């Protein structure tokens, strides 16, 4: 397999070269940076068979959150960005980022006072204590779009699951279930690298007790 690591024009160029040289696109795999519409749409049929990892679903026209964006925002002329991009991979990634930010503030307000303006430290606490289970995600319209997320002071990522989707020439299609990273392998590497960085920069890592504010 040929692994694509970058994003945007670099990937479309690589796919064009693969088409020109006859390199099979189904032997090319991209990480999540390399698995959105801008990476493949200009190559179209030439990119057919190319796969990439994705952290969340894109191109979900039947999901409630996409319908809500079209009906409650774009139908009123209040949409930002092209309407035809609603539901695409990068649009959904931005939408999820906004949702997580809002939920971080909401979580902080549950602890420090509803309706109050939160400080940066308080919002950080909220973002470090998210607990979005499937029922909560479904209620917000994100059913089938992403997996539950639970963060902590020691785990800002909250989830380590991905799926594989494949470009069919005009859109992405999922062809796998969710895969989870092997934390037994990755976690020690992360802790070693972060510990080395903290030592070099003379930073004191926070303890779980210090995360409670």
C-alpha positions, -999 to +999 in steps of 0.1 A: +000+000+000+010+036-007+002+058+023-009+094+018-002+116+047-009+152+035-040+169+025-056+189-004-037+194-036-009+171-026-033+141-025-051+150-057-017+153-074-006+119-061-039+104-073-035+119-108+001+105-110-012+071-099-038+072-127-012+083-152+012+056-143-014+029-138-008+025-101-039+009-086-059+033-064-072+005-043-036+001-032-035+036-018-046+045+017-048+079+033-049+090+070-078+112+081-060+143+068-062+128+034-098+116+033-120+145+024-137+157-008-110+182-018-085+153-019-105+134-046-132+155-063-109+170-089-097+135-099-132+121-098-133+087-115-095+086-116-095+083-078-121+055-077-110+028-052-089+051-031-096+047+007-089+067+037-094+067+075-121+090+089-129+100+125-165+109+117-190+103+091-193+127+062-219+128+034-248+119+056-277+136+040-302+116+061-287+125+095-308+149+116-281+174+121-276+178+084-313+182+078-315+207+106-287+228+091-304+228+057-339+235+070-332+259+099-301+277+086-296+275+049-333+277+041-334+311+058-304+323+039-281+322+070-257+295+058-220+301+057-203+284+028-217+265-002-249+247+005-237+216-014-209+211+011-232+206+040-227+170+051-193+166+034-163+154+055-147+187+062-181+204+069-190+177+094-156+179+110-161+217+115-196+211+128-184+185+153-157+208+165-182+236+171-205+212+189-177+200+212-168+236+220-204+244+229-207+213+250-175+221+268-190+255+278-223+238+288-204+213+310-185+241+326-217+261+334-231+230+351-203+233+376-196+270+378-230+285+372-256+283+344-259+314+323-226+328+335-197+338+313-170+312+318-133+319+322-107+301+300-098+278+329-134+269+336-140+261+299-109+239+299-124+220+328-156+216+308-137+203+278-117+179+300-149+165+315-171+158+285-193+127+286-213+125+254-230+091+253-250+078+224-283+090+239-270+125+241-256+125+206-288+111+192-308+139+209-285+165+193-290+150+159-256+132+156-270+097+155-247+076+132-223+105+127-198+099+155-191+076+184-195+086+220-168+107+235-156+109+271-126+131+280-105+136+311-075+156+323-053+127+312-072+120+279-080+151+258-088+129+228-117+111+243-120+085+215-096+065+194-119+050+168-119+053+130-136+039+100-124+033+064-143+049+036-136+045-002-142+070-030-165+055-056-158+081-083-184+107-070-187+102-033-173+084-002-188+051+009-180+033+041-167-003+037-157-011+073-169-012+108-153+010+135-117+002+144-100+012+177-064+020+181-043-003+203-038+020+234-015-006+250+010+002+222+002+039+216-003+052+252+033+045+264+046+062+233+025+093+239+035+094+276+072+090+267+071+117+241+050+142+262+072+136+292+104+143+272+088+175+258+078+187+293+113+180+305+129+199+276+106+229+280+108+227+318+071+222+321+054+206+351+026+182+339-006+186+358-018+158+381-054+146+381-058+164+414-048+197+398-073+192+371-102+196+394-099+234+398 
